[in-house]
């Protein structure tokens, strides 16, 4: 399957004109792949997936052997991607949050096995026993018992008015159906609370602590956990999605505010900074100052702890087919699995309009980074696999074609099971039965109203979650969001008592492939 792309005159010419923007900062060459192949692959990916801008970096030992930017920070504008361009790195932020706590463990201010309630006394989950036994380590390893993406609607989509205090309070109402420490289920909410724990221990904002204690000592000048200073805003790479037949900026990044979800995915970083972050990890927590003096940022012991398996993950058929993977696990802010007989430590990052990918092969003392200002996980996967497979001495393979083949197969499987619901217009009679105010204990108030001859669903706290409802059958409806970039229309089923009176509503995404952060399944509204 070929994804929508721009005509070559619109995008590929930009790549050709901008790809050498800062290649001169690198003195060496990659040992396993040519710069020419990287350039050619980047150009194909940007054309195939309509990526306006991208950076690629490779670090071998203490040397940056490849660092290059391609394209532009914003489609249709002239500012090229450079080593200073600021990309949202999304969930790659999680390893910064884990590193901040590792630093506090080194300082003796916290321990991975401390009870969370000893640092955040108001911390509560659904089960009282789990509340008492929940440890600092459990904030990081995705086996809490929460459902996939639990609580994400408190910070996605933005803007909304949820605070970290709201998240802390709302946690107790989220169902814990997976079993405490029994299985992997990815979450963001506990990383937000790991940031809160950092603030309780240090007395500083998480953003300030990360910038001053992790980024600045490493010389990561063009990297920010909080708002971007005015002098640096010209470097912001804007997020792009596929809108109306082309890549367009989706919700312009002004970078002015502190982000509620920042410890889970809020850092903006450049290639200049990410290569310094990579050097530190390859050196297992140490770095060299500008004067050549070796310093320890994180002890070897705590660095090893972050890169140690904590929660087992499933190995899919694609992992074995592509990488001969036999094991997969999550550590403390990192994923890990074997690739062609070598250990890989890595993490991806996905936000609306942005993709990131960071990988290390510890046995090779080598790391790779790919940052994009376009929402497309297949683009980052094809680029990353082209890079890493050169270093595992795997047989030559066209990874763009391989990813497209896999996507086509996945789409065929989805088409065989996914059915678009048949709907008809809702009526005033429907409104008379179900209209009113509904409250969920963690998400807050939603109004079901009759407006302009349409049944409308509106969140009071999440401004972009508003849409029109169509009738399926009985008391089941579909809400189609006004903002069509969500790609997450949902079923809404109204519940009733034995007398037939409406008592509440529950929801779930129509498309099972919708972004898991639209965690409608965890909502349980009561009618007021």
C-alpha positions, 0 to 999 in steps of 0.5 A, spaced: 500 500 500 502 506 498 500 512 502 498 519 500 504 523 498 505 530 495 508 531 488 515 530 487 516 538 485 512 539 492 516 535 497 522 531 494 525 538 491 525 540 498 529 534 501 534 535 495 535 542 497 535 542 505 538 535 506 545 538 507 543 543 512 548 541 517 552 535 515 559 538 516 558 538 523 560 530 523 567 529 522 567 521 521 562 516 517 558 511 520 562 504 520 556 500 517 552 504 512 554 509 507 551 516 508 549 516 501 544 510 503 541 514 509 540 520 504 537 516 499 532 512 504 530 518 507 528 521 501 524 515 499 521 515 506 519 523 506 516 522 499 512 516 500 509 518 507 509 526 506 514 527 511 516 535 511 522 534 516 526 529 519 533 528 523 537 522 523 543 521 528 548 515 529 553 515 535 558 510 535 562 510 542 563 517 544 563 519 537 557 522 532 558 519 526 552 521 522 547 527 524 543 530 518 537 534 517 532 533 511 526 538 509 523 544 513 520 545 520 514 547 517 511 545 510 510 551 505 515 555 509 523 556 508 526 555 515 530 548 514 531 543 519 537 543 522 541 540 528 537 545 532 530 544 530 526 542 536 522 536 535 517 533 540 520 527 542 513 524 545 514 518 549 521 518 549 521 523 554 519 517 559 527 515 559 528 522 561 523 521 567 526 515 569 533 518 569 531 524 574 528 518 579 535 514 578 539 521 579 535 521 586 536 514 587 543 516 587 543 522 591 539 517 597 533 521 596 528 516 594 529 508 592 525 504 587 522 500 592 519 506 596 512 506 597 509 511 593 504 513 598 510 515 603 512 520 598 505 522 595 500 521 601 494 522 597 496 517 592 490 512 591 488 507 586 482 503 586 484 497 590 486 499 598 491 494 598 495 495 591 495 503 594 499 501 600 504 496 596 505 500 590 512 502 589 516 507 586 518 502 580 511 500 579 510 507 576 515 506 570 514 499 568 507 498 565 504 492 569 500 496 575 493 493 573 490 499 569 487 498 562 491 500 556 492 508 556 488 509 562 486 516 564 489 519 557 483 523 556 485 527 562 491 530 558 489 528 551 486 531 546 489 538 548 487 543 550 483 541 556 483 544 563 485 538 567 491 539 572 496 534 575 492 534 581 486 532 577 490 526 575 492 524 582 485 525 584 482 521 578 487 515 578 483 512 584 476 511 579 480 508 574 479 500 573 484 496 575 482 489 571 489 487 568 492 484 575 497 488 579 504 486 576 501 480 572 501 483 565 504 489 560 499 494 559 502 501 557 500 507 560 502 515 561 498 517 567 503 513 572 509 517 568 505 524 570 505 522 577 512 520 577 514 527 575 509 529 581 513 524 585 520 528 583 517 535 585 515 532 592 522 530 593 526 535 590 521 541 591 522 543 584 518 543 578 519 536 574 521 541 568 526 545 572 529 539 575 530 535 568 533 541 565 538 543 570 540 536 572 540 532 566 540 536 560 544 542 562 550 538 565 550 534 558 550 541 554 543 539 551 542 547 550 537 546 544 532 541 549 526 543 553 522 540 558 518 546 559 516 552 555 521 554 550 524 561 551 523 566 546 530 566 542 529 559 541 522 559 538 524 560 531 527 553 531 520 549 533 518 544 528 511 544 527 507 538 527 503 535 521 498 530 519 494 528 513 489 533 512 485 535 506 489 531 501 496 534 504 501 535 510 498 540 514 500 543 521 495 540 526 494 545 532 500 549 531 506 548 537 506 555 540 511 552 546 508 557 551 505 553 557 507 548 562 504 541 559 500 537 564 502 530 561 510 533 560 513 527 564 510 522 560 511 525 553 512 533 553 520 534 552 522 538 545 529 536 543 534 537 537 538 533 534 544 537 537 541 535 544 539 528 543 546 526 540 549 528 547 543 524 551 545 518 547 553 519 548 551 519 556 547 512 555 552 509 551 557 511 556 553 508 562 551 514 565 558 518 564 559 524 560 565 529 558 565 536 560 568 541 554 574 541 558 575 533 557 573 531 564 569 525 565 563 526 570 558 521 572 551 523 571 547 517 573 551 511 576 553 505 573 548 501 578 542 505 576 543 506 569 543 498 569 537 498 573 534 502 568 536 498 562 534 491 566 527 487 564 522 489 569 515 487 565 515 481 560 512 483 553 509 479 548 513 477 542 509 478 535 510 474 529 512 481 526 518 481 531 520 474 529 519 475 522 523 481 522 528 481 527 528 473 530 526 476 536 525 471 542 524 476 548 521 483 549 521 486 556 520 493 559 525 496 563 524 503 567 523 508 561 525 503 556 523 497 552 528 492 550 528 485 546 533 481 542 535 483 534 539 478 530 542 476 537 543 482 539 540 486 545 536 492 543 534 498 548 529 503 545 523 507 545 518 510 540 514 517 541 508 518 538 504 525 538 499 528 534 503 530 528 510 528 531 514 521 531 520 519 535 525 513 535 531 512 539 535 505 539 541 503 542 545 496 541 549 496 548 554 490 545 556 495 540 556 501 544 552 504 538 545 509 538 540 511 533 535 517 533 530 519 528 525 525 529 519 526 524 514 532 524 509 528 521 504 523 524 506 516 521 509 510 525 511 506 519 515 512 516 520 512 523 520 504 523 522 504 516 528 509 517 530 506 524 530 499 521 534 501 515 539 503 520 539 498 525 539 492 520 546 495 517 549 494 524 546 487 526 549 484 519 542 482 517 541 480 509 539 486 505 532 488 505 528 494 502 525 496 509 520 501 506 517 495 502 517 491 508 513 496 512 508 497 507 507 490 505 506 489 513 501 495 513 497 492 507 496 485 511 494 489 517 489 493 513 486 487 510 486 483 517 482 489 520 477 490 514 475 483 515 473 484 522 471 492 522 464 494 520 462 501 519 456 502 523 449 503 519 446 510 522 441 514 521 439 521 524 438 522 531 431 526 533 428 530 538 424 524 541 431 521 542 433 527 545 427 527 550 429 520 552 437 521 553 438 529 553 441 532 559 448 532 564 452 526 565 458 525 570 464 521 570 468 521 577 475 522 573 473 525 566 467 530 569 461 533 566 458 531 559 452 535 556 448 531 551 444 537 548 439 538 542 442 544 537 441 546 530 436 539 529 442 535 531 444 531 538 450 534 540 455 531 545 460 536 549 465 535 554 466 541 559 473 540 560 476 537 554 474 543 549 476 538 543 471 533 545 465 535 542 461 532 536 454 530 533 450 523 535 447 519 530 442 513 532 444 506 531 439 502 534 435 502 541 439 506 546 446 506 542 448 511 538 455 514 535 458 520 536 462 523 530 467 528 533 467 535 529 475 535 529 476 530 524 483 529 526 481 525 532 480 519 528 476 516 534 469 516 533 465 512 538 459 508 540 455 511 546 450 506 549 445 509 554 444 505 560 437 504 564 434 501 570 429 496 570 423 501 569 427 503 562 429 510 565 436 512 563 441 512 568 448 513 565 452 512 559 458 508 557 463 508 551 468 505 546 471 506 540 468 504 533 475 502 530 479 498 535 485 501 531 484 508 534 489 511 538 489 507 545 489 514 548 482 515 547 480 511 553 473 511 552 472 504 555 474 506 562 468 512 562 462 510 566 457 516 566 451 517 571 446 521 569 444 527 573 
